[in-house]
Amino acid sequence: MTMLLRVPRLYPEMEEATIGQWLIREGEPVAPRAPVVEIITDKVSYEVEAPEGEEELVLLSACAPEKSVLPVESVLAILGLAGTTALPDWRAENERLASERQLADGTSEKALSRETDAAGLTASPTGPAVIVRATPAARRAARAAGVELAEIAKIASSATVTEADVERYLRENG
């Protein structure tokens, strides 16, 4: 028996969340209603809890690393009974949700190839992929402006690109 723990929609306009910190490690037991992972949106920081139940579950798989950005309803983790080895294929579902969200945003196929993946990698058309950490609000603002996060990261005030960094980049580079 396995259960999928998903990114919840915390408010109507929420589209994505950043994984803040895993509070339970793979293989560790998870008590009912115990916090499993922290997610961060442009409005809130929230601890996603294990479902209620009578059985103590184990975190079988943490499906995304810390600092990755996932669309709402993406699979965060797989919980199950200790000793469970057959896990559902969550990758295809997460990829489908990410593609649907990007296409709904009007993102072209060419831009899709340069967008960030779940691990936060941005492929530059002129070079290798680089890791860019950014808040969901900064990702949306950069996408709307048609600017690569890797460019904004060069002038960012911290290790994580914020919406203020995007606005400053746009002011300075018009």
C-alpha positions in Angstrom: 0.0 0.0 0.0 1.3 3.4 -1.0 0.0 7.0 -0.7 1.0 10.0 -2.7 1.5 13.2 -0.9 0.9 16.1 -3.2 1.5 19.9 -3.4 -1.8 21.3 -2.0 -3.6 24.4 -3.4 -3.5 26.7 -0.4 -5.3 29.6 -2.1 -7.2 30.0 -5.4 -4.4 31.7 -7.5 -1.6 29.4 -6.3 0.2 27.8 -9.2 3.4 26.4 -7.7 5.4 25.9 -4.6 9.1 25.7 -3.7 10.2 22.8 -1.5 11.7 24.5 1.6 13.0 21.6 3.8 12.3 18.0 4.2 11.3 17.4 7.8 11.4 13.6 7.6 14.1 11.6 5.7 13.5 8.6 3.4 13.0 5.4 5.4 11.9 7.2 8.6 8.5 6.6 10.1 5.8 9.2 9.7 3.1 9.5 12.3 -0.4 10.4 11.2 -0.7 14.2 10.8 3.0 14.7 11.3 4.7 17.4 9.2 6.7 15.8 6.3 7.9 18.7 4.2 7.8 22.5 4.2 6.6 24.2 1.0 7.0 27.9 0.3 4.8 30.0 -2.0 4.8 33.7 -2.8 2.4 34.2 0.0 3.0 31.5 2.7 5.3 28.9 4.2 3.3 25.7 5.0 4.1 22.3 6.4 2.5 19.5 4.5 1.3 16.8 6.9 1.0 13.0 6.5 -2.7 11.9 6.2 -4.6 10.7 9.2 -4.8 7.0 9.6 -4.4 4.2 12.0 -1.2 2.8 10.6 2.2 4.4 10.9 3.7 5.0 7.5 7.3 5.4 6.3 8.6 8.0 3.9 9.4 5.7 0.9 10.5 8.4 -1.5 11.0 12.2 -1.4 10.1 13.0 -5.0 11.8 16.3 -5.3 14.9 17.9 -3.7 14.9 21.0 -1.5 14.7 24.3 -3.4 12.9 22.7 -6.4 9.7 24.3 -7.7 6.6 22.1 -8.4 3.2 22.9 -9.8 0.1 22.4 -7.6 -1.0 18.8 -7.4 2.5 17.5 -8.2 3.7 14.5 -6.2 5.9 15.5 -3.3 6.4 12.2 -1.6 5.4 8.6 -1.5 4.3 7.2 1.9 3.7 3.5 2.6 4.1 0.6 4.9 7.7 -0.3 5.9 9.2 -2.8 3.4 7.1 -1.7 0.4 9.3 -1.9 -2.7 6.9 -1.3 -5.6 6.5 2.4 -6.0 4.1 4.2 -8.4 5.5 6.1 -11.4 5.2 9.7 -10.1 7.7 11.3 -12.5 5.5 11.1 -15.6 2.6 12.7 -13.7 4.8 15.5 -12.4 6.2 16.2 -15.9 2.6 16.3 -17.3 1.5 18.8 -14.7 4.5 21.0 -15.3 3.9 20.9 -19.1 0.2 21.7 -18.7 1.0 24.6 -16.5 3.6 26.1 -18.8 1.3 25.7 -21.8 -1.6 27.3 -20.0 0.7 30.2 -19.3 1.2 30.6 -23.0 4.8 29.4 -23.0 6.1 28.4 -26.4 7.9 25.1 -27.1 11.2 27.0 -27.6 10.8 28.7 -24.2 9.8 25.3 -22.6 13.2 24.0 -23.5 14.9 26.8 -21.6 12.5 26.8 -18.6 13.5 25.4 -15.2 13.0 21.8 -14.5 12.0 20.4 -11.1 15.6 20.6 -9.9 15.9 24.3 -10.7 18.2 23.9 -13.8 18.0 26.6 -16.4 19.5 25.8 -19.8 21.1 28.8 -21.4 20.9 29.0 -25.2 24.6 29.8 -25.2 26.0 27.5 -22.6 25.5 24.6 -20.1 22.8 24.4 -17.6 23.2 26.4 -14.4 21.4 26.1 -11.1 19.2 29.1 -10.4 17.3 29.4 -7.2 14.3 31.7 -7.3 11.1 32.4 -5.5 7.9 31.4 -7.4 7.0 35.2 -7.7 10.4 35.9 -9.3 10.0 33.0 -11.7 6.6 34.3 -12.8 7.9 37.9 -13.2 10.9 36.7 -15.2 8.8 34.5 -17.4 6.3 37.4 -18.0 9.2 39.7 -18.9 10.8 37.1 -21.1 14.1 37.2 -19.2 16.3 34.3 -18.3 16.7 33.7 -14.5 20.4 33.0 -15.1 20.8 36.6 -16.2 19.0 38.0 -13.2 21.0 35.8 -10.9 24.1 37.6 -11.9 22.8 40.8 -10.1 20.7 39.2 -7.4 21.2 40.4 -3.9 21.3 36.9 -2.4 21.6 33.3 -3.5 17.9 33.1 -4.3 16.5 35.4 -7.0 13.5 37.4 -5.6 10.8 39.4 -7.4 12.7 42.6 -6.3 15.8 41.4 -8.2 13.7 40.8 -11.3 12.3 44.4 -11.0 15.8 45.9 -10.5 17.1 43.9 -13.5 14.3 45.2 -15.7 14.9 48.8 -14.5 18.6 48.6 -15.2 18.4 46.7 -18.5 15.1 48.1 -19.8 
